[in-house]
Amino acid sequence: MHRVASAGNTGGSTRPRKEKRLTYVLNSADGEKHCAGINCLAISKQASEGDDYLFTGSRDGTLKRWELNKNSATCSATFESHVDWVNDLVFSGDNVLVSCSSDTTLKVWNCFSEGTCTRTLRQHSDYVTCLAMAEKNSNILASAGLGGEVFIWDIEAAVAVAPNSSDPTEENASNGITSSANPLAVGGLRTISSSSSISTHFNQSSGYAPTAAKGHKESVYALAMNDIGTLLVSGGTEKVVRVWDPRSGLKSMKLKGHTDNIRALLLDSTGRFCLSGSSDSMIRLWDLGQQRCIHSYAVHTDSVWSLASTPTFSHVYSGGRDMSLYLTDLATRESLLLCTEEYPILQVALQDDSIWIATTDSSVHRWPAEGRNPQKALQRGDSFLAGNLSFSRARASLEGSSLVPLYKEPEFTVPGSPAIIQHEILNDRRHVLTKDSVGSVKLWEITRGIVVEDYGKIPFDEKKEELFEMVSVPSWFTVDSKLGSLSVHLDTPQCFSAEMYRIDLHISGKPEDDKVNLARETLKGLLAHWLTKRRLRLSSQSSSANGDLSVKDFTARSLIHSRIEVDGSADNDSTVYLPFQFSTVSPPSIITEGSQGGPWRKKITDLDGTEDEKDIPWWCIDCVLSNRLPPRENTKCSFYLHPSEGSTAQILTQGKLSAPRILKIHKVVSYVLEKTVIDKPLDNIGSEVPLGGPLQHSAIGDGSTRSGLKQIPKFKPSIEILCNNQASVVFSLCDLCVHYITIMFLMLWSHKLSSYTCQTT
């Protein structure tokens, strides 16, 4: 996914300012389901009510809270603020949830709210991959990521410190609009350096002087902490387990033994024993007191990505890339294949005698696990003795000794929506064809954010060819599906390059030659709720001098950044036309970057009208409020008329002709008729041709007729306009010899030269 960031001007820089991007994510009709793989999950019990809740974090960028009953799970809240994959989550006390994401942030949530983000923590320079919390000291949190950094946070101090006065208030934190400065008190953050050298940095903007140091030399994928927060272990691409004292940030030891990336870590409650899972397919048990590996377990045939132990640390449940979940007795080395999933296992969580499994699929399964007495499962199943070398398990698999899982089917499933895995933007630049993980092919209309056609499980490429149209519309948006759904990206000024005639959009009440800008109308649809809320808020105030932006304010702002032009073809109103009305049942989410607090995400129906140019890109608001568009170059295309080879038609001596960026074919036909036919006797020409000169209302594209021109009988011979050998429009004429004229269009779009050839007969 494109990281939503802008390259602002730096001091003394002469490079033009790159404006902020606006992205909107088209959500599925069932918003209560995840639509991408589940990276993390955890079980929480609300002590006052005794209810169990499942929290899940997904690659769709959201977290969800599920209220669990015996055989049901109800989604009671969606936590939406991250703008990229959610990679891990942990609990801090009874009511605080902390998540980390590939958007480089940590977010603090009220667990049992309706999705309120109370603080965004920004310190990492790259994807944040993992978290660790001290169970009996819920203020201590560790985070690590691909930047090689490992940070230790005092969550109580982090949430308590007020944001910088120049930043948006934290009441807007459900947007993810927060201070870009580190919102922690001095001493609230320590960093761990592999060299144990600690340095201090002073942040002028916030006045915060955290203890900072370089982290791992390479990416970190796994963290674990003991119950009281006196010991921290980390691992990653360096293939070693590093051990730290979180209170001082000093390195204690480094444990070597794995031959590939370390992907999972566990500590027992005392902090003496550590379990590690690696991409070398091995699980190792370390005695930190002796600083050595005391056991190795070869049970998997591929990378080990997740570990969970029984409360007594006597047995371990492990899952990974081989899609298998194993139960292993750490003392006797006896191991058992509990179950197999259809997708790689990313994380597991024990709940009494069951275990929840998160995979790269959007659904979550609960399997029986005998968590209270795992020895029962080992006695019932076809157990084996785990080897101590990585090739032993792989060799057994190759020799045909396949294992039979103890359980065939999960106890319960929390279903998700299939993720989009393939997409294609159609030539009309309004529709996108998609294919999801179960093979279903759908047609999306991105200017409304809905599925207009569900074709079912059919070949994607065949449907793409079937839907191909010989049309040319400038590219005004880009699309990706990293979040499992379509994310549509708008960048200025490129997004304002596409226009269409109102008649082609079936917008009535206007002249058929009236044109609309696709990006402008789409922005009006996206911000319609925001505009309504904003007007209500402004109308309730005694004057506009309360600090809210007005149209005049945006005009001044626009003139500072660049030249602007007013779209004279629009009515400068807030009317949202039907082809641009977004659903309120499954509204899209906006992703953009605030000027102070970094990227944020929020559903368009949750915008409350207080958002201004510090939150939403100024060019979007300026377009919606004052109908101003960025300047556009090459607003016209040039073309020449030449007879085709072998034609007896007269040579037109006129020079280069010019036309608007979009041109109805009947305009070209009118010119051809005027220069080749109009000087001939019209006695025998059908009365369907309007008197008084060239055609004004001719057929467009498919040969159908529009108002102003009656049905033309089929006469022979005829004049036919072709584009790329495709018939565009036909006019029947009498007493006219057949001839060919080639019309060459030389069009400049986005500084690229392209040509189109039309033929008339």
Order of alpha helices (4+ residues) and beta strands (2+ residues): beta-beta-beta-beta-beta-beta-beta-beta-beta-beta-beta-beta-alpha-beta-beta-beta-beta-beta-beta-beta-beta-beta-beta-beta-beta-beta-beta-beta-beta-beta-beta-alpha-beta-alpha-beta-beta-beta-beta-beta-alpha-beta-beta-beta-beta-alpha-alpha-alpha-beta-beta-beta-alpha-beta-beta-beta-alpha-beta-beta-beta-beta
